[in-house]
């Protein structure tokens, strides 16, 4: 984001495969934010969506399929090493910028959309 001066980026499309991922499952709360699953082994990227802020911060969710066709998804919590390839198409809302502010109700930094 910083290298390309993105202020309000988003993932349009992503295809490829990875050798693992660290994801947070949907049952996370502000009091227990770390319901984490470590995926190991080769997985296809079924979905990768989210926002990319101007400060380089990302809020990404992914769905990954294993060799048996089982799919698991959640909030991406860090690295997702590429196995063969990963083609990611990124777009930007040029009149806007994304800012993350702490929300007392959710206990997480939440997206705020602002004009540039």
C-alpha positions as protocol buffer text, in pm:
chain_id: "A"
residue {
  index: 1
  type: UNK
  ca { x: 0 y: 0 z: 0 }
}
residue {
  index: 2
  type: UNK
  ca { x: 272 y: 249 z: 95 }
}
residue {
  index: 3
  type: UNK
  ca { x: 489 y: 163 z: -204 }
}
residue {
  index: 4
  type: UNK
  ca { x: 201 y: 236 z: -446 }
}
residue {
  index: 5
  type: UNK
  ca { x: 42 y: 513 z: -236 }
}
residue {
  index: 6
  type: UNK
  ca { x: -286 y: 322 z: -193 }
}
residue {
  index: 7
  type: UNK
  ca { x: -527 y: 498 z: 43 }
}
residue {
  index: 8
  type: UNK
  ca { x: -840 y: 286 z: -12 }
}
residue {
  index: 9
  type: UNK
  ca { x: -744 y: -44 z: -170 }
}
residue {
  index: 10
  type: UNK
  ca { x: -945 y: -363 z: -200 }
}
residue {
  index: 11
  type: UNK
  ca { x: -898 y: -714 z: -338 }
}
residue {
  index: 12
  type: UNK
  ca { x: -1088 y: -766 z: -663 }
}
residue {
  index: 13
  type: UNK
  ca { x: -974 y: -1122 z: -731 }
}
residue {
  index: 14
  type: UNK
  ca { x: -722 y: -1377 z: -609 }
}
residue {
  index: 15
  type: UNK
  ca { x: -635 y: -1724 z: -735 }
}
residue {
  index: 16
  type: UNK
  ca { x: -351 y: -1956 z: -651 }
}
residue {
  index: 17
  type: UNK
  ca { x: -230 y: -2202 z: -392 }
}
residue {
  index: 18
  type: UNK
  ca { x: -56 y: -2182 z: -55 }
}
residue {
  index: 19
  type: UNK
  ca { x: 136 y: -2410 z: 181 }
}
residue {
  index: 20
  type: UNK
  ca { x: -41 y: -2295 z: 496 }
}
residue {
  index: 21
  type: UNK
  ca { x: -220 y: -2011 z: 668 }
}
residue {
  index: 22
  type: UNK
  ca { x: -308 y: -1873 z: 1009 }
}
residue {
  index: 23
  type: UNK
  ca { x: -677 y: -1776 z: 1030 }
}
residue {
  index: 24
  type: UNK
  ca { x: -907 y: -1653 z: 1305 }
}
residue {
  index: 25
  type: UNK
  ca { x: -1245 y: -1822 z: 1308 }
}
residue {
  index: 26
  type: UNK
  ca { x: -1577 y: -1637 z: 1323 }
}
residue {
  index: 27
  type: UNK
  ca { x: -1638 y: -1714 z: 1690 }
}
residue {
  index: 28
  type: UNK
  ca { x: -1381 y: -1458 z: 1804 }
}
residue {
  index: 29
  type: UNK
  ca { x: -1494 y: -1181 z: 2038 }
}
residue {
  index: 30
  type: UNK
  ca { x: -1325 y: -874 z: 2186 }
}
residue {
  index: 31
  type: UNK
  ca { x: -1273 y: -1071 z: 2510 }
}
residue {
  index: 32
  type: UNK
  ca { x: -1147 y: -1384 z: 2331 }
}
residue {
  index: 33
  type: UNK
  ca { x: -1004 y: -1262 z: 1997 }
}
residue {
  index: 34
  type: UNK
  ca { x: -771 y: -1552 z: 1933 }
}
residue {
  index: 35
  type: UNK
  ca { x: -978 y: -1848 z: 1816 }
}
residue {
  index: 36
  type: UNK
  ca { x: -701 y: -1939 z: 1574 }
}
residue {
  index: 37
  type: UNK
  ca { x: -658 y: -2229 z: 1330 }
}
residue {
  index: 38
  type: UNK
  ca { x: -318 y: -2305 z: 1179 }
}
residue {
  index: 39
  type: UNK
  ca { x: -356 y: -2467 z: 837 }
}
residue {
  index: 40
  type: UNK
  ca { x: -65 y: -2676 z: 712 }
}
residue {
  index: 41
  type: UNK
  ca { x: -14 y: -2836 z: 375 }
}
residue {
  index: 42
  type: UNK
  ca { x: -118 y: -2739 z: 26 }
}
residue {
  index: 43
  type: UNK
  ca { x: -445 y: -2549 z: -15 }
}
residue {
  index: 44
  type: UNK
  ca { x: -615 y: -2377 z: -307 }
}
residue {
  index: 45
  type: UNK
  ca { x: -725 y: -2017 z: -256 }
}
residue {
  index: 46
  type: UNK
  ca { x: -1102 y: -2038 z: -303 }
}
residue {
  index: 47
  type: UNK
  ca { x: -1152 y: -1678 z: -195 }
}
residue {
  index: 48
  type: UNK
  ca { x: -946 y: -1383 z: -72 }
}
residue {
  index: 49
  type: UNK
  ca { x: -1126 y: -1055 z: -6 }
}
residue {
  index: 50
  type: UNK
  ca { x: -1073 y: -744 z: 201 }
}
residue {
  index: 51
  type: UNK
  ca { x: -946 y: -390 z: 236 }
}
residue {
  index: 52
  type: UNK
  ca { x: -597 y: -239 z: 221 }
}
residue {
  index: 53
  type: UNK
  ca { x: -543 y: 86 z: 412 }
}
residue {
  index: 54
  type: UNK
  ca { x: -300 y: 366 z: 332 }
}
residue {
  index: 55
  type: UNK
  ca { x: -88 y: 283 z: 636 }
}
residue {
  index: 56
  type: UNK
  ca { x: -26 y: -65 z: 494 }
}
residue {
  index: 57
  type: UNK
  ca { x: -280 y: -233 z: 718 }
}
residue {
  index: 58
  type: UNK
  ca { x: -500 y: -502 z: 570 }
}
residue {
  index: 59
  type: UNK
  ca { x: -827 y: -661 z: 676 }
}
residue {
  index: 60
  type: UNK
  ca { x: -841 y: -982 z: 476 }
}
residue {
  index: 61
  type: UNK
  ca { x: -1064 y: -1288 z: 485 }
}
residue {
  index: 62
  type: UNK
  ca { x: -985 y: -1610 z: 302 }
}
residue {
  index: 63
  type: UNK
  ca { x: -1139 y: -1946 z: 218 }
}
residue {
  index: 64
  type: UNK
  ca { x: -897 y: -2229 z: 146 }
}
residue {
  index: 65
  type: UNK
  ca { x: -965 y: -2576 z: 8 }
}
residue {
  index: 66
  type: UNK
  ca { x: -755 y: -2884 z: 85 }
}
residue {
  index: 67
  type: UNK
  ca { x: -680 y: -3188 z: -135 }
}
residue {
  index: 68
  type: UNK
  ca { x: -1001 y: -3360 z: -22 }
}
residue {
  index: 69
  type: UNK
  ca { x: -1217 y: -3060 z: -112 }
}
residue {
  index: 70
  type: UNK
  ca { x: -1276 y: -2947 z: 246 }
}
residue {
  index: 71
  type: UNK
  ca { x: -1296 y: -2569 z: 279 }
}
residue {
  index: 72
  type: UNK
  ca { x: -1223 y: -2354 z: 584 }
}
residue {
  index: 73
  type: UNK
  ca { x: -1237 y: -1978 z: 602 }
}
residue {
  index: 74
  type: UNK
  ca { x: -1174 y: -1690 z: 834 }
}
residue {
  index: 75
  type: UNK
  ca { x: -980 y: -1372 z: 907 }
}
residue {
  index: 76
  type: UNK
  ca { x: -623 y: -1396 z: 775 }
}
residue {
  index: 77
  type: UNK
  ca { x: -387 y: -1346 z: 1069 }
}
residue {
  index: 78
  type: UNK
  ca { x: -49 y: -1323 z: 901 }
}
residue {
  index: 79
  type: UNK
  ca { x: 154 y: -1500 z: 641 }
}
residue {
  index: 80
  type: UNK
  ca { x: 4 y: -1731 z: 381 }
}
residue {
  index: 81
  type: UNK
  ca { x: 309 y: -1870 z: 194 }
}
residue {
  index: 82
  type: UNK
  ca { x: 251 y: -1919 z: -180 }
}
residue {
  index: 83
  type: UNK
  ca { x: 291 y: -2274 z: -314 }
}
residue {
  index: 84
  type: UNK
  ca { x: 285 y: -2245 z: -695 }
}
residue {
  index: 85
  type: UNK
  ca { x: 137 y: -1906 z: -775 }
}
residue {
  index: 86
  type: UNK
  ca { x: -87 y: -1634 z: -635 }
}
residue {
  index: 87
  type: UNK
  ca { x: -244 y: -1383 z: -870 }
}
residue {
  index: 88
  type: UNK
  ca { x: -399 y: -1093 z: -679 }
}
residue {
  index: 89
  type: UNK
  ca { x: -585 y: -809 z: -850 }
}
residue {
  index: 90
  type: UNK
  ca { x: -608 y: -491 z: -639 }
}
residue {
  index: 91
  type: UNK
  ca { x: -840 y: -195 z: -699 }
}
residue {
  index: 92
  type: UNK
  ca { x: -863 y: 146 z: -533 }
}
residue {
  index: 93
  type: UNK
  ca { x: -1135 y: 401 z: -454 }
}
residue {
  index: 94
  type: UNK
  ca { x: -942 y: 711 z: -561 }
}
residue {
  index: 95
  type: UNK
  ca { x: -1169 y: 968 z: -390 }
}
residue {
  index: 96
  type: UNK
  ca { x: -1167 y: 790 z: -53 }
}
residue {
  index: 97
  type: UNK
  ca { x: -932 y: 670 z: 217 }
}
residue {
  index: 98
  type: UNK
  ca { x: -971 y: 390 z: 469 }
}
residue {
  index: 99
  type: UNK
  ca { x: -894 y: 462 z: 834 }
}
residue {
  index: 100
  type: UNK
  ca { x: -916 y: 214 z: 1121 }
}
residue {
  index: 101
  type: UNK
  ca { x: -1045 y: 345 z: 1454 }
}
residue {
  index: 102
  type: UNK
  ca { x: -1095 y: 151 z: 1776 }
}
residue {
  index: 103
  type: UNK
  ca { x: -1463 y: 73 z: 1840 }
}
residue {
  index: 104
  type: UNK
  ca { x: -1561 y: 37 z: 2207 }
}
residue {
  index: 105
  type: UNK
  ca { x: -1867 y: -173 z: 2116 }
}
residue {
  index: 106
  type: UNK
  ca { x: -1682 y: -442 z: 1920 }
}
residue {
  index: 107
  type: UNK
  ca { x: -1340 y: -415 z: 2085 }
}
residue {
  index: 108
  type: UNK
  ca { x: -1171 y: -409 z: 1744 }
}
residue {
  index: 109
  type: UNK
  ca { x: -1033 y: -144 z: 1508 }
}
residue {
  index: 110
  type: UNK
  ca { x: -1317 y: -85 z: 1259 }
}
residue {
  index: 111
  type: UNK
  ca { x: -1315 y: 63 z: 910 }
}
residue {
  index: 112
  type: UNK
  ca { x: -1406 y: 428 z: 862 }
}
residue {
  index: 113
  type: UNK
  ca { x: -1449 y: 562 z: 511 }
}
residue {
  index: 114
  type: UNK
  ca { x: -1336 y: 921 z: 458 }
}
residue {
  index: 115
  type: UNK
  ca { x: -1307 y: 1154 z: 161 }
}
residue {
  index: 116
  type: UNK
  ca { x: -953 y: 1253 z: 60 }
}
